[in-house]
Amino acid sequence: MSQGPVTGGLSIGEKLKVLRTSRGTSLDELARQVDLTPAVISQIERDVTTPPVGTLVKLAHALQVNVSYFFDEKPSEIKVEVVRANERKRIRRSLSHRQGALSYAYESLAFRKSDKKMEPFLIELDIDIDEDLPALEHEGEEFLFVLEGEVEAKIDDKIILLKQGDSLYFESQVPHALKGRGHTKPKALVVLYTSDA
């Protein structure tokens, strides 16, 4: 995957807009490629809505960059990366009111390495969301390990309750959604495998 334009200091939405326009891709064209509406792409670009990790993966693939483009200040060709606890970049998953409840916040755990096949994230899920969250589908595979609390995973039409120490591995093309359960916000390590193909 190629690198996008240098966009140090910009938000995810601003970076998306800079990348999309630098590639000469219209809102309509990008929306078709990632199976969203142009209005949703516009909301992401204006930082009205923060995309879930799966949508970020789809956007990155459509625009031929690595997901780390959205987190790093400048591209890097490093071979080894250490991210200290105080360096992680937290993204609060925000949704417009028409799209439903908030579901989680996430942090990229390897945002400086620009050319990688795996995308590791630490996620913190909101608890007791009664509404159905929209299921996501994208290329690749995912691994989830519950560090704290309880996570309800809806994989296709199957509900799986995961507790601390449990793990889940699935193909990302299967519709999936995650919810926090219990009395405290659960935390989980999520690793997405993405292919350049």
Buried (B, 14 or more C-beta within 10 A) or exposed (E): BEBBBEBEEBBBBBBBBBBBEEBEBEBEBBBEBBEBEBBBBBBBBEBBBBBBBBBBBBBBBBBBBBBBBBBBEEBBEEEEBEBEEEEBBEBEBBBEEEEEBBBBBBBBBBBBBBBBEBBBBBBBBBBEBEEEBEBBEBBBBBBBBBBBBBBBBBBEEEEEEBEBEBEBEBEBEBEBBBBBBBEEBBBBBBBBBBEEE
